[in-house]
Amino acid sequence: MADGETVAGVVTVEPTVLETIVRLTVAEVPGVVNVAERDMDRFLGVTGKSVCVEVKDGRVTVDVHVIAGPDQSLLQLGRLVQREVTRAIQQMVGMTVDAVNVYIEDVVYPEDKGLTSAD
């Protein structure tokens, strides 16, 4: 078969693959400490996935929950996450991204900054 020749069949990318792409991409964004684990809200009765991908008519919508590092603009961090996730999905899968919704769940400060809880 020659390069560029069309072959009959279907290529399907499961949403779980897209979730993995999102999770790995977000982990590499400077300023993101981690992808938030949604089960940390169990005591409030809130559970769910930290990365949720919906595909409708070949278009992708992403919800991602992150934990941010300190001393940065959270708005800029959210926008950077949106750009990087969109780029990764378009580059790796070639799908159109309609929205990347970023939820910043927490900001983590290093323990060695002298921050202590009140007695």
Backbone as numpy.savetxt, mean C-alpha at the origin, in Angstrom:
# Nx Ny Nz CAx CAy CAz Cx Cy Cz
7.68 -19.95 -32.47 6.84 -18.80 -32.47 7.74 -17.56 -32.47
7.42 -16.59 -33.30 8.19 -15.36 -33.41 7.78 -14.37 -32.33
8.72 -13.49 -31.96 8.39 -12.44 -30.99 7.28 -11.57 -31.53
6.37 -11.16 -30.66 5.27 -10.30 -31.06 4.08 -11.04 -31.63
4.19 -12.35 -31.78 3.07 -13.13 -32.31 2.01 -13.28 -31.22
0.77 -13.13 -31.60 -0.34 -13.24 -30.66 -0.69 -14.69 -30.41
-0.91 -15.02 -29.15 -1.29 -16.37 -28.75 -2.65 -16.28 -28.08
-3.52 -17.22 -28.42 -4.85 -17.24 -27.82 -4.74 -17.62 -26.35
-5.61 -17.06 -25.55 -5.64 -17.38 -24.13 -5.88 -16.14 -23.30
-5.90 -16.35 -22.00 -6.19 -15.27 -21.06 -5.08 -15.21 -20.03
-4.67 -14.00 -19.68 -3.74 -13.79 -18.58 -4.52 -13.11 -17.47
-4.56 -13.75 -16.32 -5.31 -13.20 -15.18 -4.34 -12.93 -14.04
-4.41 -11.74 -13.49 -3.63 -11.39 -12.31 -4.60 -11.28 -11.15
-4.44 -12.14 -10.18 -5.33 -12.17 -9.02 -5.12 -10.94 -8.14
-6.17 -10.47 -7.48 -6.02 -9.33 -6.56 -4.98 -9.55 -5.47
-4.77 -10.80 -5.05 -3.75 -11.06 -4.03 -2.35 -10.73 -4.54
-2.13 -10.90 -5.84 -0.84 -10.53 -6.43 -0.68 -9.02 -6.38
-1.75 -8.30 -6.70 -1.70 -6.84 -6.63 -1.46 -6.39 -5.19
-2.07 -7.07 -4.22 -1.85 -6.74 -2.81 -0.38 -6.92 -2.44
0.24 -7.97 -2.94 1.66 -8.20 -2.68 2.50 -7.09 -3.29
2.19 -6.70 -4.52 2.91 -5.60 -5.17 2.79 -4.33 -4.33
1.58 -4.03 -3.87 1.36 -2.83 -3.05 2.16 -2.92 -1.76
2.08 -4.04 -1.07 2.76 -4.21 0.22 4.28 -4.04 0.06
4.87 -4.66 -0.96 6.31 -4.56 -1.17 6.72 -3.15 -1.59
5.90 -2.51 -2.40 6.20 -1.14 -2.84 6.15 -0.17 -1.68
5.11 -0.26 -0.87 4.95 0.65 0.27 6.09 0.47 1.27
6.54 -0.76 1.46 7.63 -1.02 2.40 8.92 -0.31 2.00
9.07 0.00 0.71 10.27 0.66 0.21 10.16 2.18 0.19
9.01 2.73 0.51 8.82 4.19 0.47 9.50 4.81 1.69
10.42 5.76 1.47 11.07 6.43 2.61 10.03 7.13 3.49
10.13 6.90 4.78 9.19 7.51 5.72 8.11 6.57 6.19
7.93 5.46 5.48 6.97 4.44 5.93 7.71 3.46 6.81
7.25 3.31 8.04 7.87 2.37 8.96 7.39 0.96 8.66
6.09 0.84 8.38 5.53 -0.48 8.12 4.13 -0.32 7.55
3.65 -1.38 6.95 2.24 -1.46 6.59 1.51 -1.83 7.87
0.48 -1.07 8.22 -0.22 -1.27 9.49 -0.93 -2.61 9.50
-0.88 -3.27 10.63 -1.63 -4.51 10.80 -3.00 -4.13 11.34
-4.02 -4.35 10.59 -5.37 -3.91 10.95 -5.93 -4.66 12.15
-5.41 -5.82 12.46 -5.96 -6.54 13.61 -5.53 -5.89 14.93
-4.69 -4.83 14.85 -4.33 -4.13 16.07 -5.52 -3.38 16.65
-6.58 -3.23 15.85 -7.79 -2.54 16.30 -8.84 -3.51 16.84
-8.43 -4.72 17.15 -9.37 -5.74 17.62 -10.19 -5.28 18.81
-9.51 -4.59 19.73 -10.21 -4.18 20.94 -11.35 -3.21 20.65
-11.31 -2.56 19.51 -12.40 -1.67 19.10 -13.43 -2.41 18.26
-13.16 -3.67 17.98 -14.06 -4.44 17.14 -13.87 -4.18 15.66
-12.74 -3.55 15.31 -12.46 -3.23 13.92 -11.37 -4.17 13.43
-11.66 -4.92 12.42 -10.64 -5.76 11.81 -10.76 -5.61 10.31
-9.71 -5.91 9.63 -9.72 -5.80 8.18 -8.31 -5.95 7.66
-8.19 -5.88 6.36 -6.90 -6.05 5.72 -6.16 -4.73 5.70
-4.84 -4.79 5.87 -4.03 -3.58 5.80 -3.85 -3.11 4.37
-3.99 -4.02 3.42 -3.97 -3.68 2.00 -5.18 -4.34 1.36
-5.99 -3.54 0.72 -7.18 -4.05 0.03 -7.15 -3.53 -1.40
-7.31 -4.44 -2.34 -7.30 -4.09 -3.76 -8.62 -4.53 -4.37
-9.26 -3.61 -5.07 -10.49 -3.92 -5.79 -10.23 -3.70 -7.28
-10.61 -4.68 -8.08 -10.47 -4.57 -9.53 -11.86 -4.62 -10.13
-12.20 -3.59 -10.88 -13.51 -3.54 -11.53 -13.31 -3.03 -12.95
-13.74 -3.82 -13.90 -13.61 -3.48 -15.32 -12.16 -3.18 -15.69
-11.23 -3.93 -15.11 -9.82 -3.77 -15.43 -9.16 -2.55 -14.80
-9.85 -1.89 -13.89 -9.33 -0.71 -13.22 -9.16 -1.02 -11.73
-8.11 -0.46 -11.14 -7.70 -0.83 -9.79 -7.95 0.32 -8.80
-8.49 -0.04 -7.64 -8.59 0.87 -6.50 -7.90 0.19 -5.33
-7.04 0.94 -4.65 -6.23 0.40 -3.56 -6.52 1.17 -2.27
-6.67 0.43 -1.17 -6.69 1.00 0.17 -5.48 0.42 0.89
-4.64 1.30 1.46 -3.46 0.82 2.18 -3.32 1.61 3.48
-3.07 0.88 4.55 -2.93 1.45 5.89 -1.46 1.37 6.28
-0.87 2.52 6.64 0.56 2.55 6.92 0.85 3.16 8.28
2.04 2.86 8.77 2.59 3.49 9.96 3.76 4.35 9.50
3.74 5.62 9.87 4.74 6.57 9.41 5.82 6.79 10.45
6.99 7.18 9.96 8.06 7.62 10.84 7.83 9.08 11.23
8.62 9.59 12.18 8.42 10.95 12.67 9.07 12.00 11.77
8.80 13.26 12.11 9.50 14.41 11.53 9.37 14.51 10.01
8.15 14.40 9.53 7.91 14.52 8.09 6.48 14.98 7.86
6.24 15.46 6.67 4.89 15.84 6.29 4.10 14.58 5.97
3.06 14.32 6.72 2.25 13.13 6.47 1.50 13.25 5.15
1.12 14.47 4.78 0.46 14.68 3.49 1.40 14.33 2.34
2.65 14.79 2.42 3.63 14.46 1.38 3.92 12.96 1.35
4.00 12.35 2.52 4.22 10.90 2.59 3.07 10.17 1.91
1.85 10.55 2.21 0.69 9.91 1.58 0.72 10.05 0.07
1.07 11.23 -0.41 1.15 11.45 -1.87 2.25 10.62 -2.50
3.38 10.48 -1.80 4.47 9.65 -2.31 4.04 8.19 -2.39
3.35 7.71 -1.37 2.83 6.34 -1.40 1.88 6.17 -2.59
1.00 7.13 -2.81 0.08 7.07 -3.95 0.83 6.97 -5.28
1.84 7.82 -5.45 2.62 7.82 -6.71 3.33 6.49 -6.92
3.99 6.01 -5.87 4.79 4.78 -6.00 3.92 3.55 -6.24
2.79 3.46 -5.56 1.89 2.33 -5.77 1.32 2.36 -7.18
0.91 3.54 -7.64 0.39 3.67 -9.01 1.44 3.26 -10.02
2.67 3.76 -9.85 3.76 3.43 -10.77 4.02 1.93 -10.81
4.08 1.31 -9.64 4.39 -0.12 -9.57 3.32 -0.96 -10.26
2.06 -0.66 -10.01 0.99 -1.45 -10.64 0.98 -1.24 -12.15
1.12 0.00 -12.58 1.12 0.26 -14.02 2.32 -0.39 -14.70
3.48 -0.33 -14.06 4.69 -0.89 -14.65 4.67 -2.42 -14.67
4.26 -3.03 -13.57 4.34 -4.48 -13.47 3.17 -5.21 -14.11
1.99 -4.58 -14.09 0.79 -5.27 -14.55 0.14 -4.58 -15.74
0.41 -3.30 -15.90 -0.17 -2.57 -17.02 -1.63 -2.20 -16.84
-2.10 -2.24 -15.59 -3.50 -1.90 -15.32 -3.61 -0.42 -14.94
-4.78 0.15 -15.21 -5.06 1.53 -14.84 -5.44 1.60 -13.37
-4.83 2.55 -12.65 -5.13 2.74 -11.24 -6.04 3.95 -11.11
-7.25 3.72 -10.62 -8.21 4.81 -10.41 -7.92 5.59 -9.14
-7.56 4.89 -8.06 -7.33 5.57 -6.78 -6.43 4.73 -5.89
-5.60 5.43 -5.12 -4.83 4.82 -4.05 -5.17 5.62 -2.79
-5.93 5.01 -1.91 -6.35 5.64 -0.66 -5.38 5.24 0.44
-4.70 6.23 1.01 -3.68 5.97 2.02 -4.23 6.39 3.38
-4.21 5.47 4.32 -4.66 5.72 5.69 -3.44 5.64 6.60
-3.05 6.76 7.19 -1.92 6.76 8.10 -2.46 6.43 9.49
-2.16 5.23 9.94 -2.73 4.68 11.17 -2.00 5.16 12.43
-0.70 5.46 12.28 0.07 5.83 13.46 1.37 6.47 13.01
2.01 7.17 13.94 3.36 7.71 13.75 4.20 7.12 14.87
5.33 6.54 14.50 6.19 5.88 15.47 7.42 6.75 15.70
7.69 7.06 16.96 8.88 7.81 17.34 9.88 6.86 17.96
11.17 7.08 17.69 12.19 6.21 18.30 12.15 6.35 19.82
12.35 5.25 20.50 12.31 5.24 21.96 13.45 6.05 22.57
14.56 6.16 21.84 15.74 6.82 22.41 15.66 8.35 22.35
14.54 8.93 21.99 14.40 10.39 21.96 13.98 10.93 23.32
13.93 10.09 24.33 13.59 10.55 25.66 12.10 10.70 25.89
11.29 10.16 25.01 9.85 10.23 25.19 9.42 9.15 26.18
8.78 9.57 27.24 8.31 8.61 28.23 6.86 8.89 28.54
6.17 7.89 29.00 4.78 8.09 29.39 4.73 8.74 30.76
3.64 9.44 31.01 3.46 10.10 32.30 3.24 9.06 33.39
3.78 9.34 34.55 3.61 8.40 35.68 2.30 8.63 36.38
